[in-house]
Amino acid sequence: SRSLKDKRMVLRRVKDRIAKFNVAVAEIEYQDLWQRAALGVVTISTSEAHAQQELGRVVDEIERVEPGVISRTGVEFLA
């Protein structure tokens, strides 16, 4: 993207596409930088394996909608 407006359009497209998954998503960093974005994606499950699978589907969908936009992912489980 070349501007904050372009970045927000990309993020809206991504958020709209992952809305079909059982997750919550929010932009958590870099709100004022047009070159970067950080999204937090959260799911709740009784099974760590199921949560991992669901988050993997989200990453796959983001890559399908906007190829090459993900530079890093991380997962943290809370019990």
N, C-alpha and C positions, 0 to 999 in steps of 0.2 A: 504494500500500500504506500501511497505517496503523501497522505495527509491523515489527520485524525478521523476525518469523515470517511475516507476509504477504509481505514482500519475498523471503524465501528460497523461498516457495512459487512466486512468479512466476518467479524465476530458475531453479528446478528445472524448471518447465514449459517455459521457453525452452530450457534445456540439453537436456532430453529430446527436444524437437522438432528441434533441429539436430544431434542425435547421428547422424542418417541421412546427414549430409554428411561428407566426408573432411576433417574439421577437428578441432582440439583447442580447448577453451574453458575459461576460468577467470575467476573474479571477481578483478580485479586492483587495485581500489581501493574505498574507501568501505564496507568490510565491516561496520563498526559504525554506519553511518548507514542508517536505514530509508527516508529520502527519496531516496537516490541509489544507483546501482550503476554499475560500469564493468566490462565484460566484455572480455577479450582473446580473440580468435579467430585461430587460426593454421592455415595450410595450407602444404603443400610441393608444388611443382610444377616441372617443367622449363620451363614456359611462363608468363610473366607474365600473358598474356591469359587463360589457363585459370585461374590463381589468382584473378585479378580477377573472372572470371565466377563461380567457386565462392563467393567471399566475397559477391558480389552476391546470389546465391541465398540465402545465410544471412541477410543483412539482410532480404530479401523475406519469408523464412519467419518471422523474428522479428516483423516488422510484421503479418504475417497472424495470428500466434498472440496477440500482445499489441499491438494497434494503439496508436500514439502513444507508446510507451515509449522509442523511440530519439530522442535529441535531437541527437546528433553521431556521425559516423563518421569514421574515418581509415584509410588504408592505407599501409603501409611495405613496400617490397620490399628484400630483402637478397640479394646475389649472392655 
